[in-house]
Amino acid sequence: MANKSNDPVEIWHTMLGEMEKGFNSFATQTMTSPEFSKVMNQAGGVAAGAQKQFGELMEKYLVGMNMPSRAQLVTMAERLQAIEAELGEIRTLLYRMQDKSGEGGEGVAGTLKPPRTRRPPSAGDSK
């Protein structure tokens, strides 16, 4: 067996462990300083401003391409959900009315067929 003091792998592990301890100590001291906090706040502000400008630019681009923006899609989705909820309530009310009237599964009483949109072909029409 190799002696632990001469084992290159053990020396490498020890060296890495000491480097990690030193780096952690340095990083801890750096992050607790007020200068570091100030720089990080400035960097965060710059990033937020850049993100806001990018969002505005993207919105203008989408308007120019005649496409909806994310905010418009979210608004449409919310409106569709509200409409679907109202339709569900209407359907529930219709089923309750149908049950109270004693009808079977034939549909709602008084339902009209939609008007025809095409006229039937006559004998004189040619294709």
C-alpha positions as CSV (number, residue, x, y, z in Angstrom):
1,M,0.0,0.0,0.0
2,A,1.1,3.5,-0.7
3,N,1.9,5.8,2.2
4,K,-0.9,8.4,2.7
5,S,1.6,11.2,2.9
6,N,3.0,10.4,-0.5
7,D,-0.2,9.4,-2.2
8,P,-0.8,11.9,-5.1
9,V,-4.6,11.5,-5.0
10,E,-4.6,12.2,-1.2
11,I,-2.3,15.3,-1.7
12,W,-4.7,16.5,-4.5
13,H,-7.8,16.1,-2.3
14,T,-6.1,17.9,0.6
15,M,-5.0,20.8,-1.8
16,L,-8.5,21.1,-3.2
17,G,-10.0,21.1,0.2
18,E,-7.7,23.9,1.4
19,M,-8.4,25.9,-1.8
20,E,-12.1,25.5,-1.2
21,K,-11.9,26.7,2.4
22,G,-9.9,29.8,1.3
23,F,-12.3,30.6,-1.5
24,N,-15.3,30.2,0.8
25,S,-13.7,32.5,3.4
26,F,-12.9,35.1,0.8
27,A,-16.4,34.9,-0.8
28,T,-18.0,35.3,2.7
29,Q,-15.9,38.4,3.5
30,T,-16.6,39.9,0.1
31,M,-20.4,39.3,0.2
32,T,-20.8,40.8,3.6
33,S,-19.2,44.1,2.6
34,P,-21.4,47.1,1.8
35,E,-19.6,47.7,-1.5
36,F,-20.6,44.3,-2.8
37,S,-24.2,44.9,-1.8
38,K,-24.2,48.2,-3.6
39,V,-22.7,46.7,-6.8
40,M,-25.2,43.9,-6.8
41,N,-28.1,46.3,-6.3
42,Q,-26.8,48.4,-9.2
43,A,-26.4,45.3,-11.4
44,G,-29.9,44.1,-10.5
45,G,-31.3,47.6,-11.4
46,V,-29.5,47.5,-14.7
47,A,-30.8,44.0,-15.5
48,A,-34.4,45.0,-14.6
49,G,-34.2,48.1,-16.7
50,A,-32.8,46.1,-19.7
51,Q,-35.6,43.5,-19.3
52,K,-38.2,46.3,-19.2
53,Q,-36.8,47.9,-22.4
54,F,-36.7,44.5,-24.1
55,G,-40.3,43.8,-23.2
56,E,-41.4,47.2,-24.6
57,L,-39.4,46.6,-27.7
58,M,-40.9,43.2,-28.2
59,E,-44.4,44.5,-27.7
60,K,-43.8,47.2,-30.4
61,Y,-42.4,44.5,-32.7
62,L,-45.4,42.3,-32.2
63,V,-47.8,45.2,-32.8
64,G,-45.9,45.9,-36.0
65,M,-46.2,42.3,-37.1
66,N,-49.9,42.4,-36.2
67,M,-49.5,39.7,-33.6
68,P,-50.8,39.7,-30.0
69,S,-48.5,40.3,-27.2
70,R,-48.2,38.1,-24.1
71,A,-50.4,40.5,-22.1
72,Q,-53.1,40.5,-24.8
73,L,-53.0,36.7,-24.9
74,V,-53.3,36.5,-21.1
75,T,-56.3,38.9,-21.3
76,M,-58.0,36.8,-24.0
77,A,-57.4,33.6,-22.1
78,E,-59.0,35.1,-19.0
79,R,-62.0,36.3,-21.0
80,L,-62.4,32.9,-22.6
81,Q,-62.3,31.2,-19.1
82,A,-65.0,33.6,-17.9
83,I,-67.1,32.9,-21.0
84,E,-66.7,29.1,-20.5
85,A,-67.7,29.5,-16.9
86,E,-70.9,31.3,-17.8
87,L,-71.7,28.7,-20.5
88,G,-71.3,26.0,-17.9
89,E,-73.7,27.8,-15.6
90,I,-76.2,28.2,-18.5
91,R,-75.9,24.6,-19.3
92,T,-76.5,23.6,-15.7
93,L,-79.6,25.8,-15.6
94,L,-80.9,24.3,-18.8
95,Y,-80.5,20.8,-17.5
96,R,-82.3,21.7,-14.3
97,M,-85.2,23.2,-16.4
98,Q,-85.3,20.1,-18.5
99,D,-85.4,17.9,-15.4
100,K,-88.2,19.9,-13.9
101,S,-90.3,19.8,-17.1
102,G,-90.1,16.0,-17.0
103,E,-88.6,15.6,-20.5
104,G,-86.2,12.8,-21.4
105,G,-83.0,13.1,-23.3
106,E,-84.7,14.7,-26.3
107,G,-83.1,18.1,-25.8
108,V,-84.6,21.4,-24.6
109,A,-88.2,22.0,-25.5
110,G,-88.8,24.6,-28.3
111,T,-85.4,24.2,-29.8
112,L,-85.4,25.6,-33.4
113,K,-83.4,24.4,-36.3
114,P,-81.0,26.9,-37.8
115,P,-82.1,28.4,-41.1
116,R,-80.8,26.8,-44.3
117,T,-77.9,28.6,-45.9
118,R,-77.9,26.7,-49.2
119,R,-80.8,26.2,-51.5
120,P,-81.4,22.6,-52.6
121,P,-80.2,21.9,-56.2
122,S,-82.9,22.0,-58.8
123,A,-83.2,19.8,-61.8
124,G,-82.0,22.5,-64.2
125,D,-78.7,23.3,-62.4
126,S,-75.6,22.0,-64.0
127,K,-72.3,21.4,-62.3
